[in-house]
């Protein structure tokens, strides 16, 4: 893997986000990349990220919006690999501002494709979401369109050039806007914890696991494919109860005194998530750590993945719905949180303790 990235020039979009910043850190510290170009439209966070990596001479930072096609084209000159993590990701904000979601999550992907193709970039890896499967909200729908644009970029090519692939995440615990820091602040104040629905389930992964998926995808990517991590399932209610038990004593509270209030789901929010649609299972295969969904229409110049991917099963029949899969026990969930230092990290951060419902 390190040999694969060695001496590559890499561009990371959304470099100030949870995935983008961790991806930048790993590429700089663990891989012998020749150069990293970090772009983001968040001026303050970009400044802080640059200060954080002053000791590295092979990284540069540019204030860039993926809606700006001309700037993107210039930034990709000489780039070998693009990791596209920039997006609008908050369900409720996208629901209330659908035109903005289209501009960033759909038009922005189109701009990435155009700039990468024009500069003959080797590979583009797009980070998607399990909310793109049978979407019920604007954010998920825009992510699904992003995946389809990436797949179409391969099939529509008239020469063997840039390879486009997508990765599909579950909920990245500990990321910005995730429920863990909200629960932590509510526990710190002695409760109550606000829970949407006691039956809500989610596929989960850590930030490091998510970044590893992105990097692995760059290694095994086949044109137009969507790579999906095999992820455990949790009940959000179990997460709340485990966090109460672990953190309440730290803040001087009796866990038995912290209440859980049910407040209902947000507009467009599912009680469960899915890794694949039933239609996708017909063209999916199982790898050791991932599922890979083949494009519905394969282009003339797509490279066959069978030459360098370890295939466990060439057929998949289960679309993997979080409401139907076994959930982690509370003890297993506690171990997951502790082994990934998610409770330690949330202890160090500050976050509003309110949950925004229109």
Secondary structure, 3 states (H helix, E strand, C coil): CHHHHCCCEEEEECCCCHHHHHHHHHHHHHCCCCEEEEEECCHHHHHHHHHHCCCCCCEEEEECCCCCHHHHHHHCCCCCEEEECCCCCCHHHHHHCHHHHHHHHHHHHHHHHHHHHHCCCCEEEEEEEHHHCCCCCHHHHHHHHHHHHHHHHHHCCCCCCCEEEEEEECEECCCCCCHHHHHHHHHHCCCCEEECCCCCEEEEECHHHHHHHHHHHHHHCCCCCEEEECCEEEEHHHHHHHHHHHHCHHHCCCHHHCCEEECCCCCCCCCCCECCCHHHHCCEEEECCEEEECCCCCCCCCCCHHHCCCEEECCCCCCCECCCCCECCHHHHHHHHHHCCHHHHHHHCCCCCCCCCC
